[in-house]
Amino acid sequence: MINYKGYLVFLFASLAISIGLQLVLPFPYGLGAALAIFIVFPLLLRKRYMARMRGSGGSGSGSGSGFGFGGLFGQGQGTGVRYVCLTCNHRFKGGDCPRCGSRIKRADF
């Protein structure tokens, strides 16, 4: 799923850019720029991979299951996770039971 060759190219390119900046800029600014590059580049890479995992469904989740993983859990596979209250046996979505207010629940797929 992850393209390791592309990741290594991206990693070594950021290393080369940060070394180049350290050679050009004075000490504290070069070090700050290098650290910023090593923090920002993996975040951009992770964002790109997560957008690719969502699939071609545009913005948001394309599967309808609420997870945002495209075809990993199946395309259009229903409403997602529902819960059953263990106190009053009511099916619902969300945190607390709307009928009795209890937080004790189990997942119902």
Secondary structure, DSSP 8 states (H G I E B T S, - for coil): ---HHHHHHHHHHHHHHHHHHHHHS-HHHHHHHHHHHHHHHHHHHHHHHHHHHT-SS-SS-SSSSSS--TTSS-TT-SS--EEEETTT--EESSSS-TTT----EEEE-
